[in-house]
Amino acid sequence: MGRRGIRVGEDTRWVFNRLADVYRHRPGYPDALVARLVELAGGPGRQAADLGAGTGHLALPLARAGLRVSAVEPARAMLDELTRLATVAGLSLDAVHAAAEDTGLPAGAFGLVFYADAAHWVDPERAGHEVARLLRPDGVCAVIEASLGHTPFLDDLTALLSETNPKARRPSRKAATRQILALARPGRRPSVEHFSHDVTLSPEALEGTLRSLSFVGPALGPEAVTQLLESAKALAVKHGGALWRRDLVLTSA
């Protein structure tokens, strides 16, 4: 059961089941971050659990890098797409249909348990206890927070998104990160590392990425979404491309 009392089997109530077909357009993660997570896990061959794995933006490259990945995702459609992409890529991983707060995975088995741009969707107290249960004594808990960086295109787009839906102004997620880490690894001083990732999105990828945002695709009516997409594509033309920059903060203990 998720933090809003929605059971994993209640597919129609998980908003991300409606976003699986456009999630593939979202930019992935930089190679440097993938390499760092492999290092934190203890190297190739170690087990890692990706909680809130989505369609596999980190689970797949980590499996390719040699980790034994359990990808936990409560939205069945997202998990089905992750499984399909893994099969196409010839990658082996364990796709687990479960909530991050109650994974059903074996206790004390994982060298790395992490959330990537997903900690704000869970109950941090229950999630922190579950991570503590999953980790090996020498294991690492990690939380990756993602935010849009600053480029002329993104600055204009951020203003447009905030004007279209005020909920696009996301509150700080640091409290949830701190609570999860404190419960998962009590008494440990967290380490904070910074990464950034730039990619220029094609018009198709820009549209898919925007539709995949919870405060755009599922939140706005069809007419408002169409108008937003047209304005966003016009901004990309104005600025010579849709340069998408994400600032990534990796906090681990």
C-alpha positions in Angstrom: 0.0 0.0 0.0 1.3 3.5 -0.9 1.4 6.5 1.4 -2.0 7.7 0.3 -3.7 4.4 1.2 -3.8 3.2 -2.4 -3.2 -0.6 -2.8 -0.7 -1.7 -5.4 -3.4 -3.7 -7.1 -5.7 -0.7 -7.6 -4.2 0.1 -11.1 -6.7 2.8 -12.0 -5.7 4.8 -8.9 -1.9 4.9 -9.7 -1.5 8.0 -11.9 1.8 6.7 -13.4 0.0 3.9 -15.1 -1.3 6.6 -17.4 2.1 7.9 -18.1 4.1 4.7 -19.0 3.8 5.3 -22.8 5.5 8.8 -22.6 8.0 8.1 -19.8 10.5 6.7 -22.3 11.0 10.3 -23.6 12.4 11.5 -20.2 16.2 12.1 -20.2 18.2 9.4 -18.5 21.0 9.9 -16.0 24.7 10.7 -16.6 27.3 8.0 -16.9 29.2 9.5 -13.9 26.2 9.0 -11.6 25.6 5.4 -12.8 29.3 4.7 -12.1 29.1 6.2 -8.7 26.1 4.1 -7.7 27.9 0.9 -8.9 30.8 2.0 -6.6 28.5 2.6 -3.7 26.9 -0.8 -4.2 30.3 -2.4 -3.8 31.0 -3.1 -7.5 29.6 -5.4 -10.2 27.9 -8.5 -8.9 26.4 -6.8 -5.9 22.6 -6.5 -5.4 20.9 -3.2 -5.6 17.2 -2.2 -5.1 15.7 0.6 -7.1 12.6 1.8 -5.2 10.2 3.6 -7.5 12.0 2.4 -10.6 9.6 3.8 -13.1 10.4 2.5 -16.6 14.0 1.8 -15.7 16.0 5.0 -16.3 18.5 3.9 -13.7 17.7 0.2 -13.2 18.6 -0.6 -16.8 22.0 1.1 -17.0 22.9 -0.3 -13.5 22.0 -3.8 -14.7 24.1 -3.2 -17.8 27.0 -2.1 -15.5 26.9 -5.5 -13.7 24.7 -4.9 -10.7 22.0 -7.5 -9.8 19.1 -5.1 -9.8 15.6 -5.5 -8.2 13.4 -2.8 -9.8 10.5 -2.1 -7.5 7.5 -0.2 -9.0 3.9 0.1 -7.9 2.5 1.2 -11.2 2.0 -2.0 -13.3 2.1 -0.3 -16.7 5.4 1.3 -15.8 6.8 -2.0 -14.7 5.6 -3.7 -17.8 7.4 -1.1 -19.9 10.6 -1.6 -17.8 10.4 -5.3 -18.4 9.9 -4.9 -22.1 12.9 -2.5 -22.4 15.1 -4.9 -20.4 14.1 -7.8 -22.7 14.9 -5.7 -25.8 18.3 -4.8 -24.4 19.0 -8.4 -23.3 19.4 -7.4 -19.7 18.5 -9.5 -16.7 16.8 -7.9 -13.6 14.1 -8.6 -11.1 11.0 -6.6 -11.8 8.9 -6.4 -8.6 5.4 -5.1 -8.5 5.2 -3.6 -5.0 5.2 -0.3 -3.1 8.5 1.0 -1.9 7.3 0.9 1.7 6.6 -2.8 1.6 8.7 -4.5 -1.1 8.6 -8.1 -0.1 12.3 -8.4 -0.9 14.7 -10.4 1.3 16.1 -8.7 4.3 19.8 -7.9 4.6 20.5 -8.7 1.0 21.4 -5.4 -0.7 24.6 -3.5 -1.0 22.6 -0.5 -2.3 19.0 0.6 -1.9 18.1 3.9 -3.5 15.4 6.3 -4.6 15.9 8.3 -7.8 13.6 11.3 -8.1 11.0 9.3 -6.2 11.4 9.9 -2.4 8.7 12.6 -2.5 6.1 9.9 -3.5 6.5 7.7 -0.4 5.8 7.8 3.3 9.4 8.6 4.5 9.0 6.9 7.9 7.8 3.6 6.5 10.2 3.8 3.6 13.2 4.5 5.8 12.4 1.4 7.9 12.0 -0.7 4.8 15.4 0.4 3.5 17.0 -0.4 6.8 15.5 -3.9 6.6 16.8 -4.5 3.1 20.4 -3.3 3.5 23.4 -5.5 4.2 25.3 -4.4 7.3 27.8 -2.7 4.9 25.1 -1.5 2.5 24.4 2.1 1.4 21.2 4.0 1.3 21.0 6.7 -1.4 18.5 9.3 -2.5 18.8 11.2 -5.8 16.9 14.4 -6.0 16.5 16.0 -9.5 15.6 19.6 -10.3 15.6 21.6 -13.5 18.8 23.7 -14.0 19.1 27.1 -15.6 19.2 27.6 -19.3 17.5 30.4 -21.2 15.0 27.9 -22.6 14.4 26.2 -19.2 14.0 29.5 -17.4 11.2 30.5 -19.8 9.7 27.1 -19.7 9.7 27.0 -15.9 7.8 30.3 -15.8 5.3 28.9 -18.4 4.8 25.8 -16.3 4.2 27.7 -13.1 1.8 30.0 -14.8 -0.1 27.1 -16.3 -0.2 25.0 -13.1 0.9 26.6 -9.8 1.6 23.1 -8.5 4.6 23.0 -10.8 6.3 25.1 -8.1 7.6 22.1 -6.2 8.4 22.4 -2.5 11.7 21.3 -1.1 12.1 17.5 -0.8 15.1 17.6 1.6 13.0 16.8 4.7 11.9 13.4 3.2 15.5 12.6 2.1 16.8 13.4 5.6 14.2 11.2 7.3 14.7 8.2 5.0 18.5 8.3 5.5 18.2 8.9 9.3 16.0 5.8 9.7 17.8 3.6 7.1 21.3 4.4 8.5 20.9 5.9 12.0 23.9 7.8 13.4 25.6 7.9 10.0 26.6 11.3 8.6 25.3 11.6 5.0 27.5 12.4 2.1 26.3 14.8 -0.6 27.5 14.8 -4.2 26.4 16.9 -7.1 26.0 15.9 -10.8 24.5 17.7 -13.8 23.1 16.4 -17.1 22.5 18.3 -20.3 20.5 17.0 -23.3 18.9 18.8 -26.2 15.4 17.3 -26.6 13.8 16.8 -30.0 10.3 18.1 -30.5 8.9 14.6 -29.9 11.0 14.1 -26.8 10.1 17.5 -25.4 6.4 16.7 -25.9 6.7 13.3 -24.3 8.8 14.6 -21.4 6.2 17.3 -20.6 3.3 14.9 -20.9 5.1 12.6 -18.4 5.2 15.3 -15.7 2.5 14.6 -13.1 1.5 18.3 -12.9 1.0 18.4 -16.7 -0.3 15.3 -18.4 -2.7 14.0 -15.7 -3.4 17.3 -14.2 -4.4 19.5 -17.1 -7.3 19.2 -19.6 -6.5 18.3 -23.2 -6.9 21.9 -24.4 -4.6 23.2 -21.8 -2.0 20.5 -22.5 -2.1 21.2 -26.3 -1.7 24.9 -25.7 1.2 24.3 -23.3 3.0 22.0 -25.7 2.7 24.6 -28.5 4.1 27.3 -26.3 7.0 25.1 -25.2 7.9 24.2 -28.8 7.8 27.9 -29.7 10.2 28.6 -26.8 12.6 25.8 -28.2 12.6 27.5 -31.6 13.2 30.9 -29.9 16.2 29.6 -28.0 17.7 27.5 -30.8 16.8 24.2 -29.1 15.2 22.6 -26.0 18.3 22.4 -23.8 17.2 20.3 -20.9 19.5 20.6 -17.9 19.0 18.7 -14.6 20.9 19.3 -11.4 21.2 16.0 -9.5 22.0 15.7 -5.8 23.1 12.3 -4.5 22.8 12.0 -0.8 24.1 8.7 0.7 24.8 7.0 4.0 
